[in-house]
Amino acid sequence: MKLKLRLLPPAAVAAALGGALLLTTAVLPTASARATANQAAADTPVSVNGQLTVCGTKLCNSHGNPVQLRGMSTHGTQWYPHCLTGGSLDALARDWKADVLRVSTYVQEGGYETNPTHFTELANSLIQQATDRGMYVIVDWHMLTPGDPHANLSKARKFFTDIARRNKGRNNILYEIANEPSGVSWSRIKSYAEQIIPTIRTIDSDAPVLVGTRAWSSFGVSEGADESEVVSNPVRASNIMYTFHFYADSHRDEYLATLSRAADALPVFVTEFGTQNYAGEGSNDFAMSQRYLDLMANKKISWTNWNFSDDHRTGAVFKTGTCNNPGSWAGTAPLKPAGVWVRERIRTPDAFPVG
């Protein structure tokens, strides 16, 4: 997102992260039914695919086969923690059948810098909840303003050190080290990446790292450049991918063509997209969005949609007010049109290779 969002009153963390387990009386299942249910529960994205790694230009599973993760990005956890409950995450994992949750920890805008301990623990809690549900997790360092990632270098070192130490034994973590750099050269972003990646690697040597690209992660298109600057001067590190963001109603054929070319030369992960304009507002352009999704399916480019909240903007998947009085999180009843659209596309099976 490329705008400063208004700060809403935070919900209590316990309420935000809690989920209720509803017990009902029912006929006990047969041994066969229990076995079937247990097998279905075991077949999660992480149990099927294991530790991911970058192989060539693709994201590959533990068998060395390319996979495409599809899921949702949270909104800023300083604004919408109450949308991230046990019930909503159950719905994301089991009803939506999402592979991945992107946990967006804003640095400024009332985020991490105001209370590093709180926001680190909140991220860790969400990582645990996603892990319990068999999903992959992108730990998103959501630097936005200022656009130079070096402005938050020391904070990033602290955050990723703390997160990696807590989660280094997991096989479902990806680290996104700079959400949307802007107003700076690719060489400066590369310099930042080559300082932060070793911080992570000394603790967690296996997890893929996602590197933001110039001009709000557009491979420079939004500032008159293109992917060639990254192709000719890549980050000096292995097991990394480069991020691309698009908002279909604003970012048209030039952006689509850039993504296509970049994915042929580089490992790319679309960690944020919307069906609306670049601010996540206005009309949904589902036709243009589908062109992007078709390209990403064809090239096995993983993606997360912005965003899993009830913000008043068009791009928030839940109807405004849902998170304060959710009822059932599952199905399409609580969803805006963009939510209905993206849920259906996450639910559509991807041919995850098993062996």
C-alpha positions as CSV (number, residue, x, y, z in Angstrom):
1,M,0.0,0.0,0.0
2,K,1.3,3.4,-0.9
3,L,-0.6,5.7,1.4
4,K,-0.6,6.5,5.1
5,L,-3.6,4.8,6.7
6,R,-5.6,6.3,9.5
7,L,-4.9,4.9,13.0
8,L,-7.9,3.1,14.5
9,P,-8.3,2.3,18.2
10,P,-6.4,-1.0,18.9
11,A,-8.3,-4.0,20.2
12,A,-7.0,-5.9,23.2
13,V,-4.3,-8.3,22.2
14,A,-5.9,-11.2,24.0
15,A,-9.2,-10.6,22.2
16,A,-7.4,-10.1,18.9
17,L,-5.5,-13.4,19.0
18,G,-8.0,-15.5,20.9
19,G,-10.3,-18.0,19.4
20,A,-13.1,-20.0,20.9
21,L,-13.5,-23.7,20.4
22,L,-17.2,-24.6,20.2
23,L,-18.0,-28.1,21.6
24,T,-21.2,-29.8,20.6
25,T,-22.7,-33.2,21.4
26,A,-22.6,-35.5,18.4
27,V,-22.5,-39.1,17.5
28,L,-18.9,-40.4,17.8
29,P,-17.3,-41.0,14.4
30,T,-16.2,-44.5,13.4
31,A,-12.6,-45.4,13.4
32,S,-12.6,-45.1,9.6
33,A,-14.1,-41.6,9.7
34,R,-11.6,-40.5,12.4
35,A,-8.7,-41.8,10.3
36,T,-10.1,-39.9,7.2
37,A,-10.4,-36.7,9.2
38,N,-7.0,-37.1,10.7
39,Q,-5.5,-37.6,7.2
40,A,-7.3,-34.5,5.9
41,A,-6.0,-32.5,8.8
42,A,-2.5,-33.7,8.2
43,D,-2.5,-32.7,4.5
44,T,-1.7,-29.0,5.1
45,P,0.4,-27.0,2.7
46,V,3.4,-27.3,5.1
47,S,2.9,-31.0,5.8
48,V,2.8,-31.8,2.0
49,N,5.6,-29.5,0.9
50,G,7.9,-29.0,3.9
51,Q,10.8,-26.6,3.8
52,L,10.7,-24.4,0.7
53,T,13.8,-23.2,-1.2
54,V,14.5,-21.2,-4.2
55,C,15.5,-23.3,-7.2
56,G,16.4,-21.4,-10.3
57,T,13.6,-18.9,-10.9
58,K,11.0,-20.9,-8.9
59,L,10.0,-21.5,-5.3
60,C,10.3,-25.2,-4.7
61,N,9.2,-27.7,-2.1
62,S,11.3,-30.2,-0.2
63,H,11.1,-32.6,-3.2
64,G,12.5,-30.0,-5.5
65,N,9.3,-29.3,-7.4
66,P,8.0,-25.8,-8.1
67,V,5.0,-24.7,-6.1
68,Q,2.7,-21.7,-6.1
69,L,1.6,-20.4,-2.7
70,R,-1.6,-18.4,-2.6
71,G,-3.0,-16.6,0.4
72,M,-3.6,-13.3,2.2
73,S,-1.7,-10.4,3.7
74,T,-2.9,-9.0,7.0
75,H,-3.5,-5.3,7.3
76,G,-1.2,-3.4,9.6
77,T,-1.2,-5.2,13.0
78,Q,-1.3,-1.9,14.8
79,W,-4.7,-1.2,13.3
80,Y,-6.5,-4.5,12.7
81,P,-5.4,-7.1,15.3
82,H,-9.0,-7.8,16.1
83,C,-9.4,-9.2,12.5
84,L,-6.8,-11.9,13.3
85,T,-8.6,-14.3,15.7
86,G,-8.6,-18.0,16.1
87,G,-11.9,-18.0,14.1
88,S,-10.7,-15.9,11.2
89,L,-7.5,-17.8,10.9
90,D,-9.4,-21.1,11.0
91,A,-11.6,-19.8,8.1
92,L,-8.5,-18.7,6.2
93,A,-6.8,-22.1,6.5
94,R,-9.8,-24.4,6.3
95,D,-12.5,-22.6,4.4
96,W,-10.4,-20.5,2.1
97,K,-7.7,-23.2,2.0
98,A,-4.9,-20.7,2.0
99,D,-1.3,-21.8,1.8
100,V,0.3,-18.7,3.3
101,L,-0.3,-15.7,5.7
102,R,1.7,-12.6,5.3
103,V,2.1,-10.8,8.7
104,S,2.5,-7.1,8.1
105,T,4.4,-5.3,10.9
106,Y,4.5,-1.6,10.0
107,V,7.6,0.1,11.2
108,Q,6.2,3.7,11.3
109,E,2.5,4.8,11.2
110,G,2.0,3.8,14.8
111,G,3.7,0.4,14.4
112,Y,6.9,-1.3,15.5
113,E,8.9,1.8,16.5
114,T,6.3,2.8,19.1
115,N,6.6,-0.5,21.0
116,P,9.1,-3.0,19.6
117,T,8.4,-5.7,22.2
118,H,4.7,-5.6,21.7
119,F,4.8,-5.8,17.9
120,T,7.5,-8.5,17.9
121,E,5.4,-10.6,20.3
122,L,2.3,-10.0,18.2
123,A,4.1,-11.2,15.1
124,N,5.4,-14.3,16.9
125,S,1.8,-15.1,18.1
126,L,0.5,-14.9,14.5
127,I,3.4,-17.0,13.3
128,Q,2.5,-19.6,15.9
129,Q,-1.2,-19.5,14.9
130,A,-0.5,-19.9,11.2
131,T,1.9,-22.7,12.0
132,D,-0.7,-24.5,14.1
133,R,-2.9,-24.4,11.0
134,G,-0.3,-25.8,8.6
135,M,0.2,-22.5,6.7
136,Y,3.4,-20.8,5.6
137,V,4.1,-17.4,7.0
138,I,5.7,-14.3,5.4
139,V,7.3,-12.1,8.1
140,D,6.8,-8.7,6.5
141,W,8.9,-5.7,7.6
142,H,6.4,-3.2,6.4
143,M,8.6,-0.2,5.8
144,L,6.7,2.4,3.8
145,T,7.5,5.9,4.9
146,P,10.4,6.8,4.7
147,G,11.0,4.9,1.5
148,D,14.7,4.3,2.1
149,P,15.1,1.0,4.0
150,H,18.4,2.2,5.5
151,A,16.4,4.6,7.6
152,N,15.3,1.6,9.6
153,L,18.4,-0.5,9.4
154,S,19.1,-0.8,13.1
155,K,15.4,-1.5,13.9
156,A,15.3,-4.2,11.1
157,R,18.4,-5.9,12.6
158,K,16.7,-6.0,16.0
159,F,13.4,-7.2,14.6
160,F,14.7,-10.0,12.4
161,T,17.2,-11.1,15.0
162,D,14.4,-11.5,17.6
163,I,12.0,-13.2,15.1
164,A,14.6,-15.6,13.7
165,R,15.8,-16.6,17.2
166,R,12.2,-17.5,18.2
167,N,11.3,-19.3,15.0
168,K,14.6,-20.7,13.5
169,G,13.4,-24.3,14.0
170,R,10.3,-23.9,11.8
171,N,10.1,-25.0,8.2
172,N,7.3,-22.6,7.2
173,I,8.9,-19.1,7.5
174,L,9.8,-16.6,4.7
175,Y,11.3,-13.2,5.6
176,E,10.3,-10.1,3.6
177,I,12.9,-7.6,4.6
178,A,11.6,-4.4,3.0
179,N,8.0,-4.0,1.9
180,E,8.0,-1.1,-0.6
181,P,11.2,0.9,-1.0
182,S,10.6,4.2,-2.9
183,G,12.6,7.2,-3.9
184,V,15.9,5.4,-3.7
185,S,18.1,3.6,-6.2
186,W,18.3,-0.1,-6.6
187,S,21.9,-0.1,-5.5
188,R,20.9,1.4,-2.2
189,I,18.1,-1.3,-1.7
190,K,20.7,-3.9,-2.6
191,S,23.1,-2.6,-0.1
192,Y,20.4,-2.8,2.6
193,A,19.6,-6.4,1.6
194,E,23.2,-7.4,1.7
195,Q,23.4,-6.2,5.3
196,I,20.1,-7.7,6.6
197,I,20.2,-11.1,4.9
198,P,23.4,-12.1,6.9
199,T,21.7,-11.1,10.1
200,I,18.9,-13.6,9.4
201,R,21.2,-16.3,7.9
202,T,23.5,-16.5,10.9
203,I,20.4,-17.7,12.9
204,D,18.1,-19.3,10.3
205,S,20.1,-20.6,7.4
206,D,17.2,-22.3,5.5
207,A,14.4,-19.8,5.1
208,P,13.9,-18.0,1.8
209,V,14.3,-14.2,2.0
210,L,12.2,-11.8,0.0
211,V,13.8,-8.6,-1.2
212,G,11.7,-5.5,-2.0
213,T,12.4,-3.8,-5.4
214,R,12.5,-0.2,-6.4
215,A,9.5,2.1,-6.7
216,W,7.1,0.4,-4.3
217,S,8.2,-3.1,-5.3
218,S,7.4,-2.5,-9.0
219,F,10.9,-3.4,-10.3
220,G,11.2,0.3,-10.8
221,V,8.4,0.7,-13.2
222,S,6.6,3.3,-11.1
223,E,9.8,5.5,-11.2
224,G,10.6,5.0,-14.9
225,A,12.9,1.9,-14.6
226,D,12.4,-1.8,-15.2
227,E,13.7,-5.2,-14.0
228,S,16.9,-5.0,-16.0
229,E,18.7,-3.1,-13.2
230,V,18.1,-6.1,-10.9
231,V,18.9,-8.7,-13.5
232,S,22.2,-7.0,-14.2
233,N,23.0,-6.3,-10.5
234,P,21.4,-9.0,-8.3
235,V,21.7,-9.2,-4.6
236,R,24.7,-11.3,-3.5
237,A,22.9,-14.0,-1.7
238,S,21.4,-17.4,-2.3
239,N,17.8,-18.6,-1.6
240,I,16.2,-15.2,-2.2
241,M,13.3,-13.9,-4.2
242,Y,12.4,-10.4,-5.4
243,T,9.0,-8.9,-4.7
244,F,6.5,-7.3,-7.0
245,H,3.3,-5.5,-6.1
246,F,0.4,-4.5,-8.3
247,Y,-3.0,-3.0,-8.1
248,A,-4.9,-4.0,-11.2
249,D,-7.0,-0.9,-11.7
250,S,-3.9,1.3,-11.7
251,H,-1.1,-0.9,-12.9
252,R,-1.8,-2.0,-16.5
253,D,0.0,-3.7,-19.3
254,E,3.4,-2.2,-18.7
255,Y,3.4,-3.6,-15.2
256,L,2.0,-7.0,-16.4
257,A,4.7,-7.2,-19.0
258,T,7.4,-6.3,-16.5
259,L,6.3,-9.1,-14.2
260,S,6.3,-11.6,-17.0
261,R,9.8,-10.7,-18.1
262,A,11.2,-10.5,-14.6
263,A,9.8,-13.9,-13.7
264,D,11.6,-15.4,-16.6
265,A,14.9,-14.1,-15.3
266,L,14.5,-13.9,-11.6
267,P,12.7,-15.6,-8.7
268,V,9.7,-13.4,-8.0
269,F,7.0,-13.5,-5.3
270,V,4.0,-11.1,-5.5
271,T,3.6,-10.4,-1.8
272,E,0.9,-7.8,-2.3
273,F,-1.8,-7.1,-4.9
274,G,-5.2,-5.7,-5.1
275,T,-8.0,-5.6,-7.6
276,Q,-8.5,-1.9,-7.1
277,N,-6.4,1.2,-7.6
278,Y,-2.9,1.6,-6.0
279,A,-4.5,2.8,-2.7
280,G,-6.7,-0.3,-2.4
281,E,-9.7,1.9,-3.2
282,G,-12.3,2.5,-5.9
283,S,-13.7,0.0,-8.3
284,N,-12.6,-3.6,-8.7
285,D,-11.0,-4.5,-12.0
286,F,-11.5,-8.2,-11.9
287,A,-10.7,-8.7,-15.6
288,M,-7.3,-7.1,-15.4
289,S,-6.7,-8.9,-12.1
290,Q,-7.5,-12.2,-13.7
291,R,-4.9,-11.5,-16.4
292,Y,-2.3,-11.2,-13.7
293,L,-3.5,-14.4,-11.9
294,D,-3.4,-16.3,-15.2
295,L,0.2,-15.2,-15.7
296,M,1.2,-16.1,-12.1
297,A,-0.4,-19.5,-12.4
298,N,1.3,-20.2,-15.7
299,K,4.7,-19.2,-14.3
300,K,4.2,-20.6,-10.7
301,I,4.5,-17.1,-9.1
302,S,3.3,-17.2,-5.5
303,W,1.1,-14.4,-4.2
304,T,-0.7,-12.9,-1.3
305,N,-3.7,-10.5,-1.6
306,W,-4.0,-7.2,0.3
307,N,-5.8,-7.4,2.8
308,F,-7.4,-9.6,5.5
309,S,-9.3,-7.0,7.4
310,D,-12.6,-5.0,7.5
311,D,-11.1,-1.6,6.6
312,H,-13.6,0.6,4.8
313,R,-11.6,0.5,1.6
314,T,-12.6,-1.7,-1.3
315,G,-9.6,-3.9,-1.0
316,A,-10.3,-5.2,2.6
317,V,-11.9,-8.6,2.1
318,F,-14.4,-8.3,5.1
319,K,-17.4,-6.0,5.2
320,T,-16.8,-3.1,7.4
321,G,-17.7,-3.9,11.0
322,T,-17.2,-7.7,10.6
323,C,-14.2,-7.9,12.9
324,N,-16.0,-6.4,15.9
325,N,-19.0,-8.7,15.5
326,P,-18.0,-11.5,13.2
327,G,-20.6,-14.3,13.6
328,S,-19.2,-16.8,11.2
329,W,-16.0,-16.0,9.4
330,A,-16.5,-18.8,6.8
331,G,-18.2,-18.6,3.5
332,T,-19.0,-15.5,1.5
333,A,-21.6,-13.8,3.7
334,P,-19.0,-11.6,5.6
335,L,-17.1,-10.7,2.5
336,K,-17.0,-7.7,0.1
337,P,-16.9,-8.4,-3.6
338,A,-13.1,-8.4,-3.6
339,G,-13.2,-10.9,-0.8
340,V,-15.6,-13.2,-2.6
341,W,-13.4,-13.0,-5.7
342,V,-10.1,-13.7,-4.1
343,R,-11.4,-16.4,-1.8
344,E,-12.6,-18.4,-4.8
345,R,-9.2,-18.1,-6.4
346,I,-7.4,-19.2,-3.3
347,R,-9.7,-22.2,-2.9
348,T,-9.2,-23.4,-6.5
349,P,-6.8,-26.3,-6.2
350,D,-3.2,-25.9,-7.3
351,A,-1.5,-29.0,-8.4
352,F,1.0,-29.2,-5.6
353,P,3.4,-31.9,-6.4
354,V,4.0,-34.4,-3.6
355,G,6.9,-36.4,-4.8
